[in-house]
Amino acid sequence: MKTINKANIIPFDPKYAKDFASLNVEWLEKYFVVEPLDVELLKNCEETIINKGGYIFFAKVDEKIAGTFSLIKIEEGIYELGKMAVSPKFQGHKIGQQLMRFCIDFAKKQDWKKLILYSNRILENAIYIYTKFGFEEIPIEENPIYKRSNIKMELML
């Protein structure tokens, strides 16, 4: 397998909306189920994320979309890091870490206060990466926005 030194991180373009949805559905179906909120965010990502002050980025390797993540606006200066996924074909090449580094640098340039995320403890690699980049566990709501979530983390910027 060819080693990938660096993915090109690009902003949202409507032509990649299907990639955003399919990459996320792929991992959700592997580990959990696709919830109604996922469907809403993935099917109409421009309307539900971009037009509400959020962002979507993609990791592109050669001409293929290798990974993605979104920054969903919660309130001024606070965003949810969500819908992060890397294609199984590109896993093991640190694409997720490149996306995470880009995400944090981007958030700092915007002068945001913090990032939050929801995850599940069975996703050990993801939790490891979040912790490595400085996210810390905080109390989770009694009824989190995603049923699969059993951990909430934040990164003060």
C-alpha positions as CSV (number, residue, x, y, z in Angstrom):
1,M,0.0,0.0,0.0
2,K,1.3,3.4,-1.0
3,T,1.9,5.8,2.0
4,I,0.0,9.0,1.9
5,N,2.1,11.9,3.2
6,K,-0.4,14.6,3.1
7,A,-4.0,15.0,2.1
8,N,-5.2,18.2,0.6
9,I,-7.9,19.7,2.8
10,I,-10.5,21.6,0.8
11,P,-13.7,23.5,1.8
12,F,-17.2,22.4,1.0
13,D,-18.3,22.2,-2.6
14,P,-21.8,21.0,-3.4
15,K,-20.3,18.4,-5.8
16,Y,-18.9,16.6,-2.8
17,A,-22.2,16.6,-0.8
18,K,-22.8,12.9,-1.7
19,D,-19.3,12.0,-0.5
20,F,-20.0,13.7,2.8
21,A,-23.2,11.6,3.3
22,S,-21.8,8.3,2.0
23,L,-18.6,8.5,4.2
24,N,-20.6,9.1,7.3
25,V,-23.4,6.6,6.5
26,E,-20.6,3.9,5.9
27,W,-19.2,4.2,9.5
28,L,-22.5,4.8,11.2
29,E,-23.9,1.6,9.7
30,K,-20.7,-0.3,10.7
31,Y,-20.9,0.7,14.3
32,F,-24.4,2.0,15.1
33,V,-27.5,3.0,13.2
34,V,-28.2,6.1,11.2
35,E,-30.4,8.3,13.4
36,P,-33.0,10.8,12.2
37,L,-30.7,13.8,13.1
38,D,-27.9,12.2,11.0
39,V,-30.3,11.9,8.0
40,E,-31.3,15.5,8.3
41,L,-27.6,16.7,8.6
42,L,-26.3,14.5,5.9
43,K,-29.1,14.7,3.3
44,N,-29.4,18.5,3.4
45,C,-25.9,19.4,4.6
46,E,-25.8,22.8,2.8
47,E,-29.1,23.8,4.4
48,T,-28.5,22.3,7.9
49,I,-24.8,23.0,8.4
50,I,-23.4,25.6,5.9
51,N,-26.3,28.0,5.7
52,K,-26.5,28.1,9.5
53,G,-23.0,29.3,9.9
54,G,-21.2,26.0,9.9
55,Y,-18.5,24.5,7.7
56,I,-17.7,21.2,6.0
57,F,-14.2,20.2,4.9
58,F,-12.8,17.3,2.9
59,A,-9.5,15.5,2.8
60,K,-8.6,14.9,-0.9
61,V,-5.9,12.4,-1.9
62,D,-5.2,12.6,-5.6
63,E,-8.7,13.0,-7.0
64,K,-10.5,11.0,-4.4
65,I,-12.3,12.2,-1.3
66,A,-10.6,10.3,1.6
67,G,-12.3,11.9,4.6
68,T,-14.5,14.7,5.9
69,F,-15.7,16.6,9.0
70,S,-18.1,19.3,9.8
71,L,-18.2,22.2,12.2
72,I,-21.8,22.8,13.3
73,K,-22.5,26.1,14.9
74,I,-24.0,25.8,18.4
75,E,-23.7,29.5,19.3
76,E,-21.3,32.3,18.6
77,G,-17.8,31.0,19.1
78,I,-18.9,27.5,20.0
79,Y,-19.0,24.7,17.4
80,E,-19.6,21.0,17.4
81,L,-17.0,18.9,15.6
82,G,-19.2,16.4,13.9
83,K,-19.6,14.0,11.1
84,M,-15.9,13.2,11.0
85,A,-15.2,10.1,8.8
86,V,-12.4,8.6,6.8
87,S,-12.9,6.1,4.0
88,P,-11.8,2.6,5.0
89,K,-9.6,2.7,1.9
90,F,-7.6,5.5,3.5
91,Q,-7.6,4.5,7.1
92,G,-4.2,3.9,8.7
93,H,-2.7,6.9,6.8
94,K,-3.3,9.5,9.6
95,I,-5.9,11.3,7.5
96,G,-8.1,11.7,10.6
97,Q,-5.2,13.4,12.4
98,Q,-4.6,15.7,9.4
99,L,-8.3,16.6,9.5
100,M,-8.1,17.2,13.3
101,R,-5.1,19.4,13.1
102,F,-6.7,21.5,10.3
103,C,-9.9,21.7,12.3
104,I,-8.2,23.1,15.4
105,D,-6.1,25.5,13.4
106,F,-9.2,26.7,11.5
107,A,-11.2,27.2,14.8
108,K,-8.3,29.1,16.4
109,K,-8.0,31.4,13.3
110,Q,-11.8,32.1,13.7
111,D,-11.1,33.1,17.3
112,W,-13.7,30.7,18.6
113,K,-14.0,29.8,22.3
114,K,-14.4,26.1,22.1
115,L,-15.2,23.0,20.1
116,I,-17.4,20.2,21.5
117,L,-18.0,16.7,20.2
118,Y,-20.1,13.7,20.9
119,S,-18.8,10.2,20.5
120,N,-19.0,6.6,21.8
121,R,-16.4,4.8,24.0
122,I,-16.3,1.8,21.6
123,L,-14.6,4.1,19.1
124,E,-11.3,3.8,20.9
125,N,-9.1,5.1,18.0
126,A,-11.3,8.2,17.7
127,I,-11.3,8.9,21.5
128,Y,-7.5,8.4,21.5
129,I,-7.1,11.0,18.7
130,Y,-9.5,13.5,20.4
131,T,-7.5,13.2,23.6
132,K,-4.2,13.5,21.8
133,F,-5.3,16.8,20.4
134,G,-6.4,18.2,23.8
135,F,-10.1,17.4,24.0
136,E,-11.2,16.6,27.6
137,E,-14.3,14.7,28.7
138,I,-17.1,16.8,30.1
139,P,-20.5,15.7,31.6
140,I,-22.9,14.6,28.9
141,E,-26.6,15.6,28.8
142,E,-29.2,13.2,30.2
143,N,-30.6,13.0,26.6
144,P,-27.8,13.7,24.2
145,I,-28.6,14.8,20.7
146,Y,-27.4,11.4,19.3
147,K,-28.7,8.2,21.0
148,R,-25.3,6.5,20.3
149,S,-23.4,9.1,22.3
150,N,-22.0,8.1,25.7
151,I,-19.2,10.6,25.9
152,K,-19.0,14.3,25.3
153,M,-15.7,16.2,25.0
154,E,-14.6,19.8,24.6
155,L,-11.5,21.7,23.6
156,M,-11.0,25.2,24.9
157,L,-9.3,27.2,22.2
